[in-house]
């Protein structure tokens, strides 16, 4: 997995990755990335050397920390939903989590890597809530499609669906 320094550098990239949308023109990506990393210890020397290289000018230089920079306590960013995320639930052991959002999907994430490991489908409208059973064996979701779905975490297929709720069920919870 590399040296401790390499792991810290990789983690700093993870911390800012959610702040790097597609950039136009693409040639400014390095400058934008450096404005996001110039406060991270491991990148300072490399960024300073690039700024001194007169063949690469002009380049962006932040005078102050950017207001949308991630906090040092940020462990992971999970990117993949289209639109808002309405609900998050963590597995009992903390190894994975489930999210529900505007894109009508439930997403299962590996907490350590930030990778989406599964996207069970079935709801036809915004999913506004997700909850996990105490043992992590199933996931419950509610949606604007007026259904409650229960998903088995072994195979992520819907094991039960309740239909016909009167109006939108705003949330679900598992005791």
C-alpha positions in Angstrom: 0.0 0.0 0.0 3.0 2.3 -0.2 4.8 4.3 2.4 3.1 6.3 5.1 4.0 9.5 3.2 2.4 8.2 0.0 -0.7 7.2 1.9 -1.0 10.8 3.3 -0.5 12.3 -0.1 -3.2 10.0 -1.6 -5.5 10.9 1.3 -5.1 14.6 0.7 -6.1 14.0 -3.0 -9.2 12.2 -1.7 -10.0 15.1 0.5 -10.1 17.6 -2.4 -11.5 15.3 -5.2 -15.1 16.3 -4.6 -14.1 19.9 -5.3 -12.7 19.2 -8.8 -15.6 19.3 -11.3 -14.8 19.1 -15.0 -12.7 22.2 -15.8 -12.6 24.3 -19.0 -10.0 24.7 -20.3 -8.5 21.4 -19.1 -5.0 23.0 -19.2 -5.7 24.8 -15.9 -6.5 21.6 -14.0 -3.0 21.5 -12.4 -3.3 25.1 -11.2 -6.8 24.5 -9.7 -5.6 21.3 -8.1 -2.6 23.1 -6.6 -4.9 25.8 -5.1 -6.7 23.0 -3.3 -3.6 21.2 -2.1 -1.2 24.1 -1.2 -2.1 24.0 2.5 -1.4 20.2 2.7 2.1 19.5 4.1 3.2 16.9 1.6 2.5 19.0 -1.5 4.0 22.3 -0.5 7.5 21.8 -1.9 6.2 20.5 -5.3 3.7 23.3 -5.6 6.3 26.0 -4.7 8.7 24.6 -7.3 5.9 24.7 -9.9 5.2 28.3 -9.1 8.9 29.2 -9.5 9.0 27.6 -12.9 8.6 30.6 -15.3 7.7 28.4 -18.3 4.4 27.4 -16.6 3.1 30.9 -15.9 0.5 32.2 -15.3 -0.8 30.0 -12.5 -3.4 30.5 -9.8 -2.2 31.2 -6.3 -4.5 31.4 -3.3 -3.8 34.2 -0.9 -6.0 32.6 1.8 -7.5 29.2 2.4 -10.5 28.7 0.1 -13.9 28.8 1.8 -15.0 25.5 0.5 -11.8 23.6 1.3 -12.3 20.4 3.2 -11.7 20.2 6.9 -8.8 18.2 8.2 -11.1 15.8 9.9 -12.7 14.7 6.6 -12.1 11.0 6.2 -13.8 10.2 2.9 -15.9 11.8 0.2 -18.5 9.6 -1.5 -19.4 10.9 -5.0 -21.8 9.2 -7.4 -25.4 10.3 -6.7 -27.0 12.7 -9.1 -28.7 15.4 -7.1 -29.3 15.5 -3.4 -28.6 12.8 -0.9 -31.4 12.7 1.6 -30.3 10.0 4.0 -27.3 8.0 5.2 -27.1 4.9 7.3 -24.0 3.1 8.6 -23.6 -0.6 8.9 -23.2 -1.9 12.5 -19.5 -2.6 12.1 -18.9 0.8 10.3 -17.3 -0.9 7.2 -20.0 0.2 4.7 -22.8 2.7 4.5 -26.0 3.1 2.4 -27.2 6.4 1.0 -30.5 7.4 -0.6 -31.1 10.3 -3.0 -32.8 12.3 -5.7 -31.6 9.9 -8.4 -34.0 7.2 -7.3 -31.2 4.9 -6.1 -29.8 3.4 -3.0 -26.1 3.2 -3.1 -23.9 1.0 -1.0 -20.4 2.4 -0.3 -17.2 0.9 1.1 -16.3 3.3 4.0 -12.6 2.9 3.6 -12.2 3.3 -0.1 -15.2 5.5 -0.9 -16.1 3.1 -3.8 -19.7 2.4 -4.6 -20.0 -1.3 -4.3 -23.7 -1.7 -5.3 -26.7 0.2 -6.5 -29.9 -1.7 -6.0 -32.8 -0.3 -8.0 -36.6 -0.6 -7.7 -37.9 2.8 -6.6 -39.4 4.9 -9.3 -39.2 8.3 -7.5 -36.8 10.1 -5.1 -35.7 8.0 -2.2 -35.9 10.1 0.9 -34.8 7.7 3.7 -32.7 4.7 4.4 -32.2 2.7 7.6 -30.4 -0.5 8.5 -31.4 -3.4 10.7 -29.3 -3.7 13.9 -27.5 -6.7 12.6 -27.0 -5.2 9.1 -28.9 -8.0 7.4 -31.4 -5.7 5.6 -31.9 -2.1 4.5 -35.3 -0.3 4.6 -36.0 2.6 2.2 -38.9 5.0 1.7 -39.7 6.9 -1.4 -41.9 9.5 -3.0 -43.3 6.6 -5.0 -45.3 5.8 -1.9 -43.5 2.5 -1.2 -41.3 1.1 1.5 -38.8 -1.5 0.3 -36.8 -3.9 2.4 -33.5 -5.1 0.8 -31.6 -8.2 1.9 -27.9 -7.1 2.2 -26.7 -10.6 1.1 -27.9 -10.2 -2.5 -29.4 -6.6 -2.5 -32.7 -7.8 -3.9 -35.9 -6.5 -2.6 -37.3 -9.0 -0.1 -40.5 -7.0 0.7 -42.3 -4.0 -0.7 -45.2 -2.2 0.9 -47.3 -0.1 -1.4 -50.2 2.3 -1.2 -49.0 4.7 1.5 -51.2 7.8 1.7 -48.7 10.4 0.7 -45.0 10.5 0.9 -43.4 8.6 3.8 -40.7 11.1 4.9 -38.5 8.7 6.9 -38.0 5.2 8.1 -36.2 4.0 11.2 -35.3 0.6 12.7 -35.5 0.1 16.4 
